[in-house]
Amino acid sequence: MSLMHRRALFGAAAGLATIWAAPRALAQQAAAPSGPHSLPQLPYAFDKNEAAIDARTMEVHWRFHHAAYVNNLNTALRDHSALQSMPLEQLLANLNQVPENVRTVIRNNGGGHANHSMFWQIMGGAGGEPSGELAQAITRDFGDFNTFKTRFNAAANGQFGSGWAFVTVTREGRLAVVARPNQDTPLMEGQRVLMGNDVWEHAYYLRYQNRRPEYTAAWWNVVDWAKVAERYAAAKAGRLTI
Ligand code: MN
């Protein structure tokens, strides 16, 4: 084989490698479109919430479900540069100003991104009961901690189909329990969310199957009350976003 021929073959192989590499690069881009929003790191290991949620559920929920909300949100924002620069809570509070052709996808996926970002933050704890100012607010607004839990679980278990139970908090520190379907959030009404529980089946089905009340009862074992108290203080200072 002449040197020229070898070079030609090498060049052809290199060209082929480029052709093969290109679709892979495109596939990666399609899986993770660049955009203003990104998947937050999980602040603990997948097995940290084992007292209520198995590690596999945590991993799939974060790596695939939450990531899909982020990717779909970024894709929907691709041709809307003014919306790209809006903080998520502002985008969700002003959905009526979002162009109609992307409004539903931004509502569902922006809501999903906000809800899950909050959800990971307020878990990873050891349950128990809150203390200090937050405990006083719960007593003031619900009577006592057990009544608060009962009200919250009734909202979570009573949500027909997919959705969330939330505790909202005002700037004055007033608390209320609400439920919302799908990935809706009180952020869409300009409110602030102190904490919430995901009652989509993907959040609990591997361990609990159809037994949602068992999941919502166990969930309190992994609430991080120190984190919830931080969010409460931030809400009163006007610093709580999502
Ligand atoms: Mn979820």
Boltz pocket constraint, residues with backbone or C-beta under 6 A from the ligand:
constraints:
  - pocket:
      binder: B
      contacts: [[A, 61], [A, 65], [A, 116], [A, 198], [A, 200], [A, 202], [A, 203]]
      max_distance: 6.0
